[in-house]
């Protein structure tokens, strides 16, 4: 039995409702970015990370309170096992001074639970700035490459709508990171290089899903009258719906397992990919294709699509 086989949803009819929903998502995220900003990791803000391992199990709140009382401010999250924690802080002194400060604070207040400083990593402000700019350049380069590829394979209207959908997906996830950043101990949602990798993954997945819909539209729209475009777009999206749902569902299950069992170290990455795939699947049907439809209606120009049927 095929899932969503021979559906007849009128996606084009409800596109303006989808546009409104997308605008609410984007506006909420952008307002949060402007007011609250992002919870940057040391990759992008500079600072030091201290990996602490205890002999016995201990709550993250207990360790945090000890460090706060000692005057060592920063973020703390579990790292792998329950006995290991990753402490991030902006510390202007030497790493040895930070190590001594953390060790003395833990020794004084947690004498019955021996600890070990496994490692200390430090990133200077200039290096953090370089990493941030490199991440921005990587995102811009990937979007330009996608624009060129889809523009060559289809035409500019399709390529531009696809890139707009990718911006929609990435900005939505970025807004969620701003809104939820720092609220949960088990998931700090810090913006670091792994999240940039997640954004690139989202961009690749989103455009792949969009191209599947575009391919079906391309097969059916040649030689058709503009009056038939609404029917063609709806039929094309319905015909690819089963593939879209099954593909997205299997990927989401894998990412969900990663989110639950992989530990706090990469939970932010898993969260970004999970939400990004959900939003990317939505945008392929309710943003990218409807934008092309509206653009074709406004331009009233013939469609010139390259290539043929893709198996």
N, C-alpha and C positions, 0 to 999 in steps of 0.2 A: 504493500500500500504506500503510495507516494504522498508525502506531506505537502499541503497547499497545492494540490494538483487541480488544474482547471479552475482557479479562483477568478473572480471578476470584481475586484475592489476598484472603486473609482478614485484613484490616487489624485488625479489632476483636479477633481472637483474640490478636494479638501486641502489643496496646496496652500491656500492663504492662511488657513488655521495653523498649518505646519510652519509657515513663515513667522506667524505671531509667536508660536511656541519657541522657535529658534531665537527670535529677537529677545524674548524674556530671559532665556538661558544666557545669551551673550551679554545682555545688559546687566544681569545680576553678577556675572563673573567680572565684567569690566569695572563695575562700581566697587566690588570687593578689592580688585587689583589696585584701584586708585586710592581707596581708603585704607585698606589693611596691608596690601602688598603681598609678597610671597615669603614663605619660610625657607630661606636659602640654606643649603648645606655648605660645608666648608669649601667645597669645590668652587663655589661662586661668591662667597663672602670673605673667604680667608679665615684662618683660625687653626685650632688644633683638635684632633680627635684622640681620645684615650680609650683603649680597649681594656676593660677591667674584668677579671675572672675571679669569682669567689669559690671558696671551698664547699660551702653549703648553699642551698637554695635561699633566695632572698627576694623580696618584692622590690620592684623598680621604685615605688614611692618612698620606701625606706632609704634607699641609696640616694635618691634625689634630695630628700630632706637633710641628710647628713652633709651633702655637698653645699646645699644652700646655706646651712648654718655656718659652714666654714668660709663662706663668702666666695665660693667658686660657682659662678653663674654659667648656665648653659643648658643644652637639651640632653636628655638621657633616654635611651631606648634599649630594649633587649636585643641581644645579638646572638643568634643561634640558640644555644642552650639557655635554660632559665638562670644559670649561674653566671652568664656573661652579659656585659652591658657595654654600650658604646656611648661615651660622653663627649659631646661637641661643645666647644667654648671658644670665644674670642679672647685669647690670652696674649698679652704684649711681651711677656718675658721669655726666657729660654725654656726649652722643653724639659730640661732637668729640673727647673724651678717648679714647673707645673706638676711634674711627676711627684716631687717632694710634697707639694701642697696637697695633692689628692691623697697620697699615701698616708700622710700624717692625719688628715681629717678622718679617713676610714679606720686607721689604727686606733685613734682615740675613742671613736664612738661605736665601732663594731669589732671589739677585741675578740669576741668569741667566734668570729667568722673570718678566717684568714683570706686575704685577697692577693692577687698578683696583677701587676701592670704588664700586660702582654705586649703592647706596643703603643707608641705615640706617633701620629702623623701630623705634620704641620704644613699649611699652605699659606704663603705670603699674599698680601693684598694685590700685588702686581700680577702674580701668577693667577690668582682667582679672576682678575679682570680679563686676562688673556684667555682663560678657559671659557668665560662667559661669552666673549666676542667670538671665539671659535665655534661655540655651540650655535650662536645666531647665524653665523655664516653657513654652517652645515645645513640648518633648516632652510635658509634662503636658497642655497644651491640646489637642494632636493626639490623644492617647489618649482624652481625655474626648469629643472630637468623634466619634471612631470608635465609642466605646461608645454614644453617643446615636444615631448613625446606624444601627448594626447592631441596637441594641435596638428602634428604631422599625420597621425593615424586617423583623426576625424576632421575637425575644423576648429577654428578659433572659438566659436561660441561654446562648443562642447568642452574644449580645454579650459576656458576661463571659468565656466560653471563648475568643472571638476576641482579646480584650484580653490575657488570660493568655498566649496564644500569642505575641502581639507582645512582651510583657515577656520571654518565654522567648528570642525571637530577639535582642532588643537586649542583654539581659544576657549571652547567649552570646558575641556579638561583642565586647562590652565586656570580658568576661573574657579573650578571646583577645588583645585589645589590651594588657591587663595582663601576660599571660604572655609575649607575644612582643615587647612594647615595648622598644626600645633594643637588641635583639639583632642586628639586621641593618643594615648601613650603607646598603644600597640601599632599605631600607624601615624608617625609624625608628618608624613607627606612633605618631606624636604625637597626642594628643587636642587638637583645635582645632575651629574653627567648621565646617570642611569635613566633619569626622566627624559633627558634629551633623546636618548636611544629609544625610549618608549614613544616619544613624539614622532620620530622617524618611522618607527614600526606602524604607528597609527596612520601616518600619511600613506605609506605603502599599501596597507590593507584597504584603506578607504578608497584610493584610486583604483585598486584592483577590482573591488566590488562595483564601483561606478562604471568601469570599463565593460564589465559583463552586461550591465543594463544598456550602455551605449551601443554595444555590439548588436544586441537584439533590435534596438531602435533602427540602427543603420540597415539591417537586413530588410526591414519592412517599410522604410520611409521613402526609398528611392521612387521617384516618379509619381508620388502621391500628392493630392491636392492639400493645401493648408487646412481646408475644412475637415480633413480626415486626421489631422495631427493628434487631436485629443484622444481619439479612439486608438491610434497607433501607439501612443505613449502609454496609455493605460494597459493595453494588451501586452506590450513589451515588458512592462514592470511586473505584471501578473505572471507572465511566462517565466521570468527569472526569479520569482519570489521563492519558490521551493529551494532552488540552489542557494540563494542568499541566506535563507533561514538555516538550512542544514549546515552550510559552511561556517556561518557565524556561531551557531550553537555548539559545534564541536570545538571550535577554537576557544569559545567562552568557558566551556567545561574544563579545558586544559589550564587556562589562566586562573580559573577559580580554585582549582587544586593547588596551583602554585601560590596563590594568595593565602590560602589556609595553612598549608604545610611547609612552605619554604622558609618561613621565619621573617622577623622584622627587617632584616637587612635589605631584602628586595621586595618587601611588601608594597612600598610606594610604586615601584616599577610595575608590579602585577596589577595594582589598582588602576594606574594610568592606562595600561593596555586594555584591561577589562572594560572600563568606562569608554575608552576610545573606540573599541570595536562596537559597542552598543550604539554610540553616537554615529560612528561611521556607517553602520548598516542603515540607521535611520536616515542619514543625510543622503545616501546614495539614491534612495527612493523618494524622499520628501523634500530634498533641497536641490541636488545636482540636476536630475532629470526635469523637474518642474521649472527650474531656472532656464534651462535650454528651451523648454516649451514656450515660456513667456517671452523670451528673447526672439524666437522665431515668429511668434504672433506679432510682436511689435515691429520687427524689421520687414516682414512680409517679403523676404527674399528667398530664392530657391536654396535648397540644402545641397551642398556639394560634399559628399562623404567619400573618403578614400578607402581602398581596400575592399575585401569581400567577406564572406562568412567565415567566422572563426570556429573551428571545431572544439 
